[in-house]
Amino acid sequence: MGLSIWQLMLVAVLFLLMFGRGKIPALMSDLAAGIKNFKSGLRDDELERTQASGQSGPKAESGRPEKENV
């Protein structure tokens, strides 16, 4: 019970009629911009997390603070 080529073509024609030729590129560019903003937000959150953990002071591998040579 798969979709035939005629059903897929009908859906494509209806899609074009509903949105028009001019709106489809605008929709795709808006979608791409949204994806880029989402990825940028994820990178910013990761950067904030690493900076927040780095602000607590330098720590050794074991989790203890490193001793300063005085």
MOURPE-V734222 format. One record per backbone hydrogen bond with DSSP energy under -1.0 kcal/mol. NH is the residue of the N-H (numbers start at 1). CO is the residue of the C=O. If there is no record, write none. Layout:
# MOURPE-V734222
nh:NH co:CO
nh:NH co:CO
This chain:
# MOURPE-V734222
nh:8 co:4
nh:9 co:5
nh:10 co:6
nh:11 co:7
nh:12 co:8
nh:13 co:9
nh:14 co:10
nh:15 co:11
nh:16 co:12
nh:17 co:13
nh:18 co:14
nh:19 co:15
nh:20 co:16
nh:24 co:20
nh:27 co:23
nh:28 co:24
nh:29 co:25
nh:30 co:26
nh:31 co:27
nh:32 co:28
nh:33 co:29
nh:34 co:30
nh:35 co:31
nh:36 co:32
nh:37 co:33
nh:38 co:34
nh:39 co:35
nh:40 co:36
nh:41 co:37
nh:42 co:38
nh:43 co:39
nh:44 co:40
nh:45 co:41
nh:46 co:42
nh:47 co:43
nh:48 co:44
nh:49 co:45
nh:50 co:46
nh:51 co:47
nh:52 co:48
nh:53 co:49
nh:54 co:50
nh:55 co:51
nh:57 co:54
nh:60 co:64
nh:63 co:60
nh:66 co:58
